[in-house]
């Protein structure tokens, strides 16, 4: 089970839905493994998980987002249903039962993990990236999407990554796991995300 969530504001959309990667820990070269949430195609959104068998399990929307506007995006998987949310509202779902296959690729924010096929950068701003090892319920997504994350969140014990992007320099993981990262080619700005 998993939840990926972030605030995004695009400066442009790539032609295809798979080209503006928001969060990625995918292993394309070794069988479809891992997970990713991405955008493109005039503001469309997609959420993918891989079970190690060729062929991703993907849910996607049509064009819902505009350039230059902040959106909260989230993808959840509870072991039987994949769901995609935009600003706390469910915009797509799909039944699927299976495991998410582990991958050795590093987690990336703003580009795909497996870069031999291209980097697929997100052109714009990304803020408040959170990863959970449960499917966070819609009520919690809506309640906490515009709040700084604290231990009062009902799913806090299931938080496995939280990069709030509040400072320049190293990308500090605010979760108990402290999976810190490095900013590569990114510029830090003060976010206007709600």
N, C-alpha and C positions, 0 to 999 in steps of 0.2 A: 504494500500500500504506500501511497505517496501523495504529497501536495507540493506543487511548485507555484509560487506567486511572486509578483513584482509589480511595480509601477513603471510604466513606459510612456515616452513621448517621442514619436518618430519625426525625424527631419525629412525623410523620404521613405517610400516603400519600394522594395525590389519588385520585379515583374512576377516572381513566383512566391507562393505562400511559404516555401521552405527556405527562403534566402535571408530573412532578417531574424537571426537566432537571438533569443532572449536569455534562456538558460539551457545548457547542454551538458549532458554526460552520456554521450552516445558512442557506440562502437560499430560503425558502418562496415569496416573492413573485416571483422571477425564474426560475421553473422549479426543480424540486427539486435543490438544489445543496448540497454540503458534507457534513457528518456530525454526528451527535449520539449520545450515550448517555444514557438516561433511565430513570425508574422510575415506579411508581405502581401502581394496581390491586391493592391489598393486598399489595404487596411483589414485584411482577413487574418484570422488567428487559428493556430493549430497546436495540438498536444499529441505527442507520440510516445509510445512505450514499445520496447522490443523484448521478445522472449527468447532470443537466440536463434530463432528460425527465420530464414529470409522472408521479409515482408513485415513492415511496421504495422502496428495497430494505431490508427490515427483517427482523431475527431477534428473537424475543422468547421469554420464558419465562412460565410461570404463576407464581402466588405462591410465592416461595422465601425472602423476607426478612421479618424482624420489625421492628417499631418498637423503637428504643432499643438496637439491637445493631449493632456495627461489621461491615462487609463490604467485602472487596476486590472491585471490579468491573472488568472489562476487555472491550473489544471489539477484535477484530483483523480485518484484511482483507488477504489476500496476493495479490489480483488474480484469484483464482478461488474462494476460499471465505471466507465471513464466519463468524466464531466469536465466541461470547459465553462469558465465564468468570465464575464466582462463587467467591471464595476459592481461586483457582487450578485449579478443576475446570471442564471444559467443560460447559456446560449447554444450549447450542443451537448449531446450525450450519446454513449454507445455501450451496449452490452459486450463485455469481454471477460473471460475467466482465464487466468493464467498468471504465471510469475513474471516479474521484471528481471531479465537476465542481467547479471552483474557484468561490468566492463572495467577494464584497467585504465581507460582513458581518464584524464583529469576533468573535473568539473570546470566549465567555462561560463562566464557571464558575458553576453554580447557577441559571441561567435561560437561556431560549432567546435566540438572536442576533437573529432577526427578531421584533420585539416588537409589531408591528401586530396580530398574532393573540393577544396576551396574553403575559405574561412567563413563565408556567409555572415559577415558582420551586421550587427544591428546599427543602423544609422540614426542616432538620436541619443536620448537620455534614458538611463535605467536606474531605478531607486528601490530601496527597501526589498531586496531579494530575500525570500524565505523558502526554506525547504523543510518539509515535515515527513516523518516516516508513517504517517496516517493520512487518511482522507479527511481533511478538516471540513466539518459540516458548513453548509452555506451560511447558517446563522452566525457562526464564528468568523467566517470570511468577511461578511458584511459588517459585523460589529467592530472588528479590529483592523479593517483595511485602511482606515484613516487615522489610526492611532499608532504611536510609538509602541513597540512590543515590550511588554514587561512580563514578569512571572505570574501576573494575574490572568493571563490568557489560559483558557481551560485546557488547551492542548500543549502547554509550554513544555511538559515533560517529553513530548514527542518532537521537539524542535531539533533538527540536525544541521541546520545552516541558516545564518541570518547575517547578511551583509547590508548594513543600512546606508553605506556610501556617504556618511556624514563628514568624513575628513579626506583630505588628499593624502597621497602616499600609499602605504600598504593597505590592502583591502582586508579589514579586520572582521573576523567572524564573531558576532555577538552571542552566538549560541554557546551552550556549555561545552561543545566539542572543540571550539577554538580552531577551526579549519581556516587559517589565515591565507590570503592570497596576495598576488602581485598585480598591480595595474600595468598593463602593457599598451601603450599608445592611446590611453584614455586621458581626457581632460576633466578635472573636477570642477563642478560648478555647484552653486547652491540651488537645490531643486525647488521647483514650484509645485511639486506633487502634493495633493491634499493629505 
